[in-house]
């Protein structure tokens, strides 16, 4: 067997010259794809065993290959593997080391496969693992949100539109909105997993291979649900990477929205909550500062995740079939996005339980100003007034109160009746609790509806836990 070390073009007899060292540096990917070692070894073991079962290679050679690959895996895990950057990538490093260990039998491992379907298989295995880890982290953040909502189930806050106080809602209702966002993220990743869970190994370089492979048995051993149906598509498909990045971008957007509210609510201007010291930092010059850096970085890293998605879609744009070296650029955005999103989910789930909610401040904000104006319009509607007419009348009432520096609760019955004779004594009893109770519809913020939603959220989490074997 030829020795690839120092040749610049491993295993090839086609070239008389070594590649330029600059080309080796430019095309190498070992610093990025080394993390695929366990997936590469796992797939190679399954491939070698199948080749032996199908009598494509001698069983003794297959056994030596499996033994050698397991030794290599242990070397890497112990930090003793002799990585060689001149060998371009993790796949060639492993194959070269296997030759050192078992000799010529190592050359049989690449029978009936190409680097194209080998890499595609490794990447799908890695992406499957990444999806499972992210789904688990999403579950943990959902649990943290639900715990927080249950702890503060009776806390009232102002709901907002246009970042202006709009109507009273329960804090639990607001937090459950993020629970629902994450539920969609969870389901999106689950759907991405289905499309990732397809085995491309056996497709060869692009046309299939002239050997009697048992692809189904390899799929079963590697826990793939299906095998690819078209060899050209199998080696050039990176839709699953793009879909993963899109799912991650949407999830990061949700986390960024939550982070933004934590940043806002922890300011003195809002005063709704206080971030624990363990999740805040100080200023290099201002001693009084307590900065929400964790939440701010969650916002900032969302931009990087967006960039990875757009960048990779640009890599895929207009690529002819089948495989092109451009596809080597799939791993950096995938791995960086995975690590960034996973860590963000972890730190947000740790931070939420430590946040101290200022219930009194939230309630005061919910009752101040004119958050019950819509309830006054509904009051008139119940007395037969068309909503648009009631809306106009209450708008004038708010303008009147605002001009006099009064809140709605400070108005007298006489002042109410000056704007509409339909207002009666009971209008003075309108308060936040009445407003909340009135929203007694599925999905509304009425206390009973929110209590039911909390129970349903717990049930859904328990179902997810059971389905995923947590």
C-alpha positions, 0 to 999 in steps of 0.5 A: 500500500502506498504511504500517503504521508507527505505526498500531498495527494493521499492514495492517488497514483494519478499525480506525479507532483505533490500539491503546493503547500499553500493548496494543502493549507487552503483545502485542508479541513482537519481543524473543523472536521476532526469532531466527526471522528466518532461518526466516521469510525462508527460508519466505517465499522458498519461498512466493514461488517457489511462488506464481510457479510456480503463476502466483498472483503475477507472476514478476517480483514473486516475484523482487523479493520474493526479492531483497528478503528476501535483502537484509533477511537480510544487514542483520540479520546485519550488525546494520543492520536497523531493528527497530521495536518498534511493528510487534509481531513479527519477521514484520511487521518483515520484511514492512514492511522489504520494502515499503520496499525493493521497494514494492507487490510486497511486498504479494503475499508474504502471498497464500495464507497467514495469519500463523497458518500462517506462524508455525507453519512458522517455529517448526517450522523453528526446532525442527528446527534446535534438535533437530539441535543438541541431538542433536549435543551429546548425541553429544559428551557420550556421547563424553566419557563413553565416553572417560572410561570407557575411560581408567578401564576397570579402576577399581573403585568401590562401586555404591550403592543408597539412597546406601549402598555395595552391591556392587563395580562397575567405574567404566566400568560406572557411566559407561556407565549415563549413556551409555545414558540419553543414548542414550535422550535422543538417540532421543527427540529423533530421534522428536520430529524426525519429528513436527516435520518436517511443513509447515503452510504452506498451511493459511491461518488455519484452513480452507485457502486458495482458491489452487492451491498446490503444498504438496509443492514448498514442503515439499521446498524447506524440507526437510519430510518431509510436509505437514499433513493437517488445516488446523485442526490445523496452525495450532493444533498445538503438540504438537511444542513440548510434546514437545520440552520433555518430551524436554529435561526428561528429558535435563536430569534425566539431566544433573542425576543425573550432576551430583549424583554429580560434586558428591558424589564431589568432596567430601572425604567421598567423595574419588573425584574432583577437578574441574579448576580451570577448572570450579570456583570459590572462596568469597568468604570461605573461601580453601580452598573449591573449589566444583563450581558447574558441576555445581550449576548443571546441577542448578539449571537442570533446575528451570527446564526442568521449569518451562517444560514444565509452564508450556507444558502449562498454556498449552495446557490447554483451548484451543479450536480453532483458533488462539488468541493464547495460542499466542504463549507457545510461543517463550519456553519453547522458546528458553530450554529449548533454550539452557539444555540446549545449554549444559549439554550443552556444558559437561558434555562439556568438564568430564568430560575434565578430572576427575581420578579418585582410583582408590585411594580408589574401590577402598578404598571398594569393598573396605571394609565389607560390599560382598561380603555378597551374594557370600557368600550366593551362595557358600552358594547354590552349595552348595545352600542356598536364597537366603533362608536364605543371606541370613539367615545372611550377615546374621547374619555381618555383624551379628557382624562389625560388632559387633566392628568388623571387615570381612569380610576380617578374619574368620577361617575359624573365625568364618565357620564359626561361622555356617555349616559350609558355609564352607570355606577358599576363602571367604577368597579372596573379593575384589573381582575375584572378585565382578566376574568372577562378574557375567558376564551380559549387562549385568553388571559383569564386566570382559569384559562391560564391555569388550564394552559399551565396544566396542558403545557405540563402534559405536553412536556411529559409527553415529549419526555416519554417520547424522547426517553428522557 
